Amino acid sequence: MTLFCGASFGLGRALILLITLSHAAGCLSIKYNSAQEIIQAHPLGFQDAINASHHARRTEESKHFIQALLRRLNQLEARLEAEGQ
């Protein structure tokens, strides 16, 4: 799967890496992973959402929308995590 920066990196590998790094760093605080959980639960829907405008109108708007949405979700989760510490 190709994610936002153009690097090909499987979602499963990314999640395993994230979990491994969290444990290696000794993170015991609450971590929110809504974006990863949603993508993992609906991988085909995620791909469809990213590719929707590309196939319909040959634009990248759906890809940019999903990127912005996930970026904002991650920012809000980071704020919640920071407030919880």
Secondary structure, DSSP 4 states (H G I P E B T S, - for coil): -B-TTS-B--HHHHHHHHHHHHHHTT--S----HHHHHHHH-HHHHHHHHHHHHHHHS-SHHHHHHHHHHHHHHHHHHHHHHHT-
